[in-house]
Amino acid sequence: MRALHLTPPSLLTVSTSTPVPTPSASQYLIRVHNTAITANELTWPETLRRSSAIPGHDLCGTIVSTPSSPSSSSTKFREGDEVFALTSFSRDGAAAEYVIAEVDELSLKPEALTRKEAAAAPLSVLTAWQALFVHAGLADAKSSEVSVLVLGAAGGVGVMAVQLARWQGVKRLVGTCSGRNAEFVTAFGANEVVDYSKEEVEGLFDVVLDCVGGQAQDGCWRHVKDEGILVSVAAPLPEEKKRDFPKVRSTFFIVEPNGGQLGMLGGLFEKGELKAFVDAEFMLEDGAQAFEMLAKGHTRGKIVLGL
């Protein structure tokens, strides 16, 4: 099969003779239509531990074989079903014609999404959901009184977080982005947009979601209310900062694949409450160029590869 392989530190090459992966008795084999790439995934420890790793853990594809050891859960999907998924970072990804997946990673593709859009959604929307509703506890709060700040609101995770916070009905929703993306972020539901190159964030927030890291993360601590929470999906949070702001709850986490959550969120895509945004599409053979574009930053939504 055709597949995109990484030779560390950053050489990407396409093979036309990569063996089709062999699923275990509990796994599905999926014909990939599109995958999406993620910033820094070529340097993740999970990626570097695999020889000639295949990147791309977001996917939209069609099931071509089901588990050989049937159970009530493993037969949830059938051959021919179109699915989307975030697959485990410990296995090879979906920048290939075929990929394997576990039942608890999969969900049926929402009909409201194109294949490209479906491939662009899983990692971003799951990260945003888990950040806001699992770690920040947004579902447990009285939304009409909650304020949320999203750093990097035009990126893949940021734009999903803006939409989910809007859907939840938060009182104040602020997103940071470059000036060229201000209208884009506003269109997805932000009450206020801050151009980080020219303006400063004002006020205090119950929830701050950091999708940027670096200096943006360093500066955002002062915008979290006492007993509020800072959630970072960009970089671990320094212990020194935690000591400097003892009344601020804080956490860094890495998204977990979850087909159940993805299915629930798929319902929001079907209802038009959420939209997936594809910034650019490349063919698999141009995967290196796609990662070069991603590394430059300032993308809107996600970059996808077509097979």
Helices and strands as residue ranges (DSSP letters): E 3-7, E 11-15, E 27-37, G 41-43, H 45-48, E 58-65, E 82-86, E 98-102, G 103-105, E 106-108, H 115-120, H 122-129, I 130-135, G 138-140, G 143-145, E 147-151, H 156-168, E 172-177, G 179-181, H 182-187, E 192-195, E 205-210, H 214-220, G 221-223, E 224-232, H 239-244, E 249-252, H 259-270, E 278-283, G 284-286, H 287-295, E 302-306
